Amino acid sequence: MARITDDSPEKRPQEMTAQDAPLPARLRDLTERARGYVEAASSANTRKAYASDWKHFAAWCRRQNLSPLPPDPQVVGLYITACASGAAGRGGKANTVSTIERRLSAIGWNCAQRGLSLDRGDRHIATVLAGIRNRHAAPPRQKEAILPEDLIAMLETLDRGSLRGLRDRAMLLLGFAGGLRRSEITGLDLGRDQTEDGRGWVEIFDKGALLTLRGKTGWREVEIGRGSTETTCPVAALETWIRFARIAGGPLFRRVTGKGKAAGPNRLNDQEVARLVKKTALAAGVRGDLPEAERALKFAGHSLRAGLASSAEIDERHVQKQLGHASAEMTRRYQRRRDRFRVNLTKAAGL
């Protein structure tokens, strides 16, 4: 059977194999469906990143007069060394450890799509990577948490009289109250089985909204209750957006067209969430104690998730369930301003 390929650069003639021979016509429809399932196995953002990383690796190999395929562990080891030292690209900038690990995963994934295997346990890769981690690893730079008072100030920067303002208000409130990832916000449909590219759907009840989401850890339900006031209620904001945008089904959050007078048919890109959070946080003066250039790097889509985890005065298990984390330790990483010394083991031990 012919191998299913991804969106990475086309194979060169020397990379073709006997398995790439044309399929009989009766099997072509199955091949197309199989490609669809391959794409569904990972998110669009992951595939895009892997395609970019493979292109980076292949370009480096060409400059060194080396072949990216079949995968040679020694070549891959030299490549990640170049990434760590800033010699893999034209800008001379060294990659972070997380970027190098992602590039390595991308190489393995792209090789697998061609029926080849990359042995990451080979000493040329594993030992070099261990050394890179030991020498260059640093604590992750987390995005600033948007707390309730920050969110309220951000909402005040939006135009309540415009359709775009109503949409952005609903996105911010829903993203915060649900502890949602940006792809989960923009992937919502109004109702079940609406679109092929949807990542979940929303249902509205008297007491709140129920979101059914397909996230990194599988399907989960997120309950968003109505707020204490109309101005900060995520469900009320969502209902207002749906009513004025005249959305009956399909993508929930869409581009505003017609000079801001109508909601178009197209779903928003998840990058719009990050841009919205950054724009409104800066406009509201959140973390105004920092220099402007530093402030611009502090906010992104994850600021909403971190904000809920940091401010919800409730049992940690409920926060973990809302965010869809597999472990409490992951949830704690999102709790930017929690009381770290609430449990004092020093005193508990008698010292």
C-alpha positions as CSV (number, residue, x, y, z in Angstrom):
1,M,0.0,0.0,0.0
2,A,1.3,3.5,-0.8
3,R,2.5,5.5,2.1
4,I,0.5,8.4,3.4
5,T,2.5,11.6,3.4
6,D,2.0,14.9,5.3
7,D,2.3,18.5,4.3
8,S,6.0,18.6,4.6
9,P,8.2,19.3,1.5
10,E,7.8,16.9,-1.5
11,K,10.2,14.0,-1.7
12,R,13.1,14.3,-4.1
13,P,13.5,11.5,-6.7
14,Q,16.2,9.7,-4.6
15,E,13.8,9.6,-1.7
16,M,11.1,7.7,-3.6
17,T,10.5,4.0,-2.8
18,A,8.7,1.1,-4.4
19,Q,5.9,1.6,-2.0
20,D,5.2,5.0,-3.6
21,A,3.9,3.4,-6.8
22,P,0.4,4.6,-7.8
23,L,-2.5,2.7,-6.2
24,P,-5.3,1.1,-8.1
25,A,-8.2,3.4,-8.7
26,R,-10.5,1.4,-6.3
27,L,-8.2,2.2,-3.4
28,R,-7.7,5.9,-4.1
29,D,-10.8,6.9,-2.1
30,L,-9.6,5.0,0.9
31,T,-6.2,6.7,0.6
32,E,-7.8,10.1,0.7
33,R,-9.7,9.1,3.8
34,A,-6.6,7.7,5.4
35,R,-4.9,11.0,4.8
36,G,-7.7,12.7,6.7
37,Y,-7.3,10.4,9.6
38,V,-3.5,11.0,9.7
39,E,-4.2,14.8,9.9
40,A,-6.8,14.2,12.6
41,A,-4.1,12.4,14.7
42,S,-2.5,15.8,15.6
43,S,-3.6,19.4,15.7
44,A,-3.2,21.8,12.8
45,N,-0.7,23.9,14.9
46,T,1.4,20.8,15.6
47,R,1.5,19.8,11.9
48,K,2.4,23.3,10.9
49,A,5.2,23.4,13.5
50,Y,6.5,20.0,12.4
51,A,6.5,21.0,8.7
52,S,8.4,24.1,9.5
53,D,10.9,22.2,11.7
54,W,11.5,19.6,8.9
55,K,12.1,22.3,6.4
56,H,14.7,23.8,8.8
57,F,16.4,20.5,9.2
58,A,16.4,19.7,5.5
59,A,17.8,23.2,4.7
60,W,20.6,22.7,7.2
61,C,21.4,19.3,5.6
62,R,21.6,20.8,2.2
63,R,24.0,23.5,3.3
64,Q,26.2,20.8,4.8
65,N,25.9,18.7,1.6
66,L,24.2,16.0,3.6
67,S,21.0,14.0,3.0
68,P,18.1,14.2,5.6
69,L,16.9,10.8,4.6
70,P,17.4,8.0,5.6
71,P,17.8,9.4,9.1
72,D,21.4,9.2,10.3
73,P,21.6,9.6,14.1
74,Q,25.1,11.1,13.8
75,V,23.8,13.8,11.4
76,V,20.8,14.5,13.7
77,G,23.2,14.8,16.6
78,L,25.3,17.4,14.7
79,Y,22.1,19.2,13.7
80,I,20.8,19.7,17.3
81,T,24.4,20.7,18.3
82,A,24.2,23.4,15.6
83,C,20.8,24.4,16.9
84,A,22.1,24.8,20.5
85,S,25.1,26.8,19.4
86,G,23.3,29.1,17.0
87,A,24.9,27.6,13.9
88,A,21.8,26.0,12.4
89,G,20.2,29.1,11.0
90,R,21.2,32.2,9.2
91,G,20.5,34.5,12.1
92,G,23.1,32.9,14.4
93,K,20.6,32.7,17.3
94,A,20.8,29.6,19.5
95,N,17.5,27.7,20.0
96,T,16.1,27.0,23.4
97,V,16.0,23.4,24.8
98,S,12.3,23.2,24.2
99,T,12.7,24.3,20.6
100,I,15.4,21.7,20.0
101,E,13.3,19.0,21.6
102,R,10.4,20.0,19.3
103,R,12.6,19.9,16.3
104,L,13.8,16.5,17.2
105,S,10.2,15.3,17.6
106,A,9.4,16.8,14.2
107,I,12.3,14.9,12.5
108,G,11.1,11.7,14.1
109,W,7.5,12.3,13.0
110,N,8.4,13.2,9.4
111,C,10.6,10.1,9.2
112,A,7.7,8.0,10.4
113,Q,5.4,9.3,7.7
114,R,7.9,7.9,5.2
115,G,8.1,4.5,6.8
116,L,11.5,5.2,8.4
117,S,12.5,5.2,12.0
118,L,14.8,7.6,14.0
119,D,16.5,6.0,16.9
120,R,16.5,8.8,19.5
121,G,18.2,6.4,22.0
122,D,21.3,6.3,19.8
123,R,24.3,7.7,21.6
124,H,24.9,10.4,18.9
125,I,21.4,11.9,19.8
126,A,20.7,10.9,23.4
127,T,24.1,11.9,24.8
128,V,24.2,15.2,22.9
129,L,20.7,16.0,24.0
130,A,21.4,15.2,27.6
131,G,24.4,17.6,27.5
132,I,22.3,20.3,25.9
133,R,19.7,20.0,28.6
134,N,22.4,20.1,31.4
135,R,24.1,23.1,30.0
136,H,21.3,25.2,28.5
137,A,18.0,24.2,30.3
138,A,16.3,27.0,32.1
139,P,13.0,27.4,34.0
140,P,10.1,28.0,31.6
141,R,9.2,31.7,31.1
142,Q,5.5,31.7,32.0
143,K,3.0,34.2,30.7
144,E,1.4,36.6,33.2
145,A,-1.9,35.5,34.8
146,I,-4.9,37.7,34.0
147,L,-6.7,38.1,37.3
148,P,-10.3,39.1,37.7
149,E,-9.5,42.8,38.3
150,D,-7.3,42.8,35.2
151,L,-10.0,41.2,33.1
152,I,-12.6,43.7,34.2
153,A,-10.2,46.5,33.2
154,M,-9.5,44.8,29.8
155,L,-13.2,44.6,29.1
156,E,-13.5,48.3,29.6
157,T,-11.2,48.9,26.7
158,L,-13.6,47.2,24.3
159,D,-16.3,49.0,22.3
160,R,-19.6,47.8,23.7
161,G,-21.5,49.3,20.8
162,S,-19.7,47.3,18.0
163,L,-20.1,43.8,16.9
164,R,-16.4,43.2,17.2
165,G,-16.4,44.5,20.7
166,L,-19.3,42.1,21.7
167,R,-17.4,39.2,20.2
168,D,-14.1,40.0,21.9
169,R,-15.9,40.5,25.2
170,A,-17.5,37.0,25.0
171,M,-14.2,35.4,24.0
172,L,-12.3,36.9,26.9
173,L,-15.0,36.1,29.5
174,L,-15.6,32.6,28.2
175,G,-11.9,31.8,27.9
176,F,-11.2,33.0,31.4
177,A,-14.3,31.3,33.1
178,G,-13.7,28.0,31.2
179,G,-9.9,28.0,31.6
180,L,-9.8,27.4,27.9
181,R,-6.9,27.0,25.5
182,R,-7.0,29.5,22.6
183,S,-7.7,26.6,20.1
184,E,-10.6,25.5,22.3
185,I,-12.1,29.0,22.2
186,T,-12.0,29.4,18.5
187,G,-12.8,25.7,17.8
188,L,-16.3,26.0,19.4
189,D,-19.4,25.5,17.4
190,L,-22.9,26.5,18.3
191,G,-24.4,23.0,18.7
192,R,-23.2,19.5,18.1
193,D,-22.1,18.1,14.7
194,Q,-21.9,21.4,13.0
195,T,-18.5,21.5,11.2
196,E,-15.7,19.1,10.4
197,D,-13.0,21.4,11.8
198,G,-14.8,22.1,15.1
199,R,-13.0,21.2,18.4
200,G,-16.2,21.1,20.4
201,W,-19.6,22.8,20.9
202,V,-21.5,24.9,23.4
203,E,-25.0,24.5,24.8
204,I,-26.7,27.2,26.8
205,F,-29.1,26.5,29.7
206,D,-30.8,28.5,32.4
207,K,-28.0,28.1,34.9
208,G,-25.1,28.4,32.5
209,A,-23.3,27.1,29.5
210,L,-22.0,23.5,28.9
211,L,-19.0,23.2,26.7
212,T,-18.0,19.8,25.3
213,L,-14.4,20.0,24.2
214,R,-11.9,17.8,22.4
215,G,-8.5,18.8,24.0
216,K,-5.1,17.4,24.4
217,T,-6.2,14.8,26.9
218,G,-9.4,13.8,25.1
219,W,-13.0,14.8,25.4
220,R,-14.1,16.7,28.5
221,E,-17.1,18.8,29.6
222,V,-16.6,22.3,31.0
223,E,-19.4,23.9,33.0
224,I,-19.6,27.7,33.0
225,G,-22.1,29.1,35.4
226,R,-23.7,32.5,35.2
227,G,-21.9,35.3,36.9
228,S,-22.9,37.5,39.8
229,T,-23.4,40.6,37.6
230,E,-24.6,41.0,34.0
231,T,-21.5,43.0,33.1
232,T,-19.1,40.2,33.9
233,C,-21.2,37.2,33.2
234,P,-19.6,35.0,30.5
235,V,-22.9,33.4,29.5
236,A,-24.7,36.7,29.2
237,A,-21.8,38.0,27.0
238,L,-22.0,34.9,24.9
239,E,-25.8,35.2,24.4
240,T,-25.4,38.8,23.4
241,W,-22.8,38.0,20.8
242,I,-24.9,35.1,19.4
243,R,-28.0,37.3,19.2
244,F,-26.5,40.4,17.5
245,A,-24.2,38.3,15.2
246,R,-27.3,36.2,14.2
247,I,-25.5,32.9,14.6
248,A,-27.8,29.9,14.3
249,G,-25.1,27.2,14.0
250,G,-21.6,26.5,12.8
251,P,-18.5,28.3,14.1
252,L,-19.2,30.3,17.2
253,F,-16.5,33.0,17.0
254,R,-16.2,34.4,13.5
255,R,-14.6,37.2,11.6
256,V,-16.6,40.4,11.6
257,T,-17.1,41.7,8.0
258,G,-19.0,44.5,6.2
259,K,-17.2,47.3,8.0
260,G,-18.0,45.8,11.3
261,K,-21.7,45.3,10.7
262,A,-22.0,41.5,10.2
263,A,-20.4,38.2,11.2
264,G,-18.9,36.3,8.3
265,P,-19.0,32.6,7.8
266,N,-15.3,31.9,8.6
267,R,-14.0,30.7,12.0
268,L,-11.4,32.9,13.7
269,N,-7.8,31.7,13.8
270,D,-6.6,30.8,17.4
271,Q,-3.8,33.4,17.1
272,E,-6.5,36.0,17.3
273,V,-7.1,35.1,21.0
274,A,-3.4,35.7,21.8
275,R,-3.5,39.1,20.0
276,L,-6.7,40.0,21.8
277,V,-5.4,39.2,25.2
278,K,-2.1,41.1,24.5
279,K,-3.9,44.2,23.0
280,T,-6.5,44.6,25.8
281,A,-4.0,43.9,28.6
282,L,-1.6,46.6,27.3
283,A,-4.5,49.0,26.7
284,A,-5.8,48.4,30.3
285,G,-2.3,49.1,31.8
286,V,-2.0,45.6,33.3
287,R,1.5,45.3,34.9
288,G,2.1,48.9,34.2
289,D,5.1,48.7,36.6
290,L,7.1,47.0,33.9
291,P,8.8,48.6,30.9
292,E,6.6,48.7,27.7
293,A,8.8,46.2,25.8
294,E,8.8,43.7,28.7
295,R,5.0,44.1,29.2
296,A,4.4,43.1,25.5
297,L,6.0,39.7,26.2
298,K,4.0,39.0,29.3
299,F,0.6,38.2,27.8
300,A,-0.8,35.6,25.6
301,G,-3.8,33.2,25.3
302,H,-2.5,31.1,28.2
303,S,-2.8,34.2,30.5
304,L,-6.6,33.5,30.7
305,R,-6.1,29.8,31.8
306,A,-3.4,30.9,34.3
307,G,-5.8,33.6,35.6
308,L,-8.5,31.2,36.4
309,A,-6.1,28.7,38.1
310,S,-4.5,31.5,40.1
311,S,-7.7,33.2,41.3
312,A,-10.4,30.5,41.8
313,E,-10.8,30.1,45.6
314,I,-11.9,26.4,45.4
315,D,-10.6,22.9,45.8
316,E,-7.6,22.3,43.5
317,R,-9.3,19.2,42.1
318,H,-12.1,21.3,40.5
319,V,-9.6,23.6,38.9
320,Q,-7.7,20.6,37.5
321,K,-10.9,19.2,36.0
322,Q,-11.9,22.5,34.5
323,L,-8.5,23.0,32.8
324,G,-8.4,19.3,31.6
325,H,-5.0,18.5,33.3
326,A,-4.0,14.9,33.8
327,S,-2.2,15.8,37.1
328,A,-2.4,18.3,39.9
329,E,1.3,19.2,39.4
330,M,0.4,20.6,35.9
331,T,-2.4,22.6,37.4
332,R,0.0,24.1,40.0
333,R,2.2,25.4,37.2
334,Y,-0.7,27.6,36.2
335,Q,-1.2,28.9,39.7
336,R,1.1,31.9,39.4
337,R,0.2,33.7,42.6
338,R,-0.9,30.8,44.9
339,D,0.2,30.7,48.5
340,R,3.4,28.6,48.2
341,F,4.1,28.4,51.9
342,R,0.5,27.6,53.1
343,V,1.8,24.1,54.0
344,N,5.0,24.6,56.2
345,L,6.8,21.3,56.5
346,T,9.6,22.9,58.5
347,K,7.2,23.8,61.4
348,A,5.3,20.5,60.9
349,A,8.6,18.7,61.5
350,G,9.1,20.5,64.8
351,L,11.7,23.1,63.7
